[in-house]
C-alpha cells in the first residue's frame, strides 16, 4: 500500500492569523527567531499499485476538494 501526502499551505500573499498566533505564542515562551505559517496535511493510503494515473487522480482531488486554490497552494508527494 502506497502513502501519498498532500500538503496545503496558504499562498504567501494571504494573511495567516493562525500562523501569526503561533509565532506570537512561541515568542512569549522564549522561542525567538521563528515565523510560522500554518497549513494542512492529508495522508492518503492507496490500495494496490500507485500508478501515474492514480497520482494524477489524487492531484485532481486536491485541486477540487482538499485545497482552496484561490488562497492556498498544495503539493502532492509519495512517502516512501
Buried (B, 14 or more C-beta within 10 A) or exposed (E): EBEBBBBBBBEEEEEBEEBBEBBEEBEEEEEEEEEBBBBEEBEBEBEEEBEEEBBEEBBEBBEEEBBEEEEBBBEBEEEE
